[in-house]
Amino acid sequence: MARKNTGYGLLIDYEYCTGCHACEIACAQEYDWPAGMGGMRVTEMIQQLPNDKAYLAYLPFPTELCILCAGRTAKGMKPACVQTCMSACMKHGRVEDLAKEINKPRMALFVPK
């Protein structure tokens, strides 16, 4: 499926992701993806700290299948992942506006091809 960069993107603040996987489920339901496929994936990362403690982080990221829910956004709706994100760590909008909101290292801006 061909994609066109429309000037819109997805800003993800990794600091606040709780690993609920609602974004993955919403994407799979929106597009009726078979098990194991989808436009969004949440990866769990465990980092061992020097004081015998561990740091657990969740990293939501769009896959090559993500088209930012072009059908939904054309109707003025949010992408399914953004709509269902329980921690509100994802935001859809114009790339220029989202880029201005990046103010810490654990944020990433996804822009589809």
N, C-alpha and C positions, 0 to 999 in steps of 0.2 A: 504494500500500500504506500503510495507516494505521499510525502508530507511537504508542507510549505511553511516556511517560517513567517509567521504573521505578526511578529513584533511582540508576542506575548510569551511569558515564561512562568516558571514555578519557582518560588523562593522557599527553601526548606531550612528551618532552624533546628539543627540536629540536637541542640541542647535540651529541647523540650519533648522530643519523641519518647513515648512511654512503651513502645513496642506492642501496641494493641492489635496491629495488623488490619485495622479497619480500612485503611487506604487500599491495601491489597484486595480485600474482599469486595469493596465497592467497585474497584476497577474490573475485577473478574465478573461480577454480576452485571455491570453496565454493558460489557461486551460479550458476555456469555463465553468467556475463555474456558478451555478445558483445564483440568487440574494441572498445576505446574506452569501455566502460562499466565501472563498478565503484563500490564503496563507499569506496575509498581511492585517493588520488592523491599522488604524490610529485613536487614541483616543484623544479627546480634553480634556485638563485639565485646569480648572480655579482655581487659588489660590487667595483668598482674602488676600491682604496685609494690614498691620496695618494702613497705611495712607489713607484708603478708596479707594485705587486703587486696580486693579486686575491684575494678571499676567496670561497670556494665553499661554499655551504650547501645542504642538502637539507631541504625542508619537507614532511613527510608530513601530510596532512589528510584527514579524512573528508568524503565528499561527501553530498549530500542523499539518496543511496541507502543510506547506512550505518544499520543497525539494531542495531549491536554484536553481530551474530551471535546474535540472540535464541534461535534453536533450540539452538545450541551452549551458550550460557551457562545456559539452562534445565536443561541436563544436567550443569552444574558444570564445563564446559569453558571455556577462554579463547576469546575471539573469534579468528578465523583470523589476522587481522593481528598480534595480540599473540603468538600461538603461534609464528609464523614469523619475527618480527622478530629479525634476527641481531645487532643492536646492543642489543637489550633497551631501546629508548628509548620503548616504549609499555607502559602498565599499565592494566588494567581493574579497576574496583572501585566501591565506593559513592562517590558524589560528595563526601560530607562528608569521607571519609577521604582521597580523592585531593587535595582542595582543601588539606588540611593539609600535603601533601607539596610544594606549589609553593613553591620557595625561591630561584628565580632567574628572570631575565627571559625566557629562551628556553624556557619551559615553557607549555603550553596545556592547558586542560581542555575536552574536547568532551562535551556533554550532548545526546543526541538529543531531538527534540520529543516 
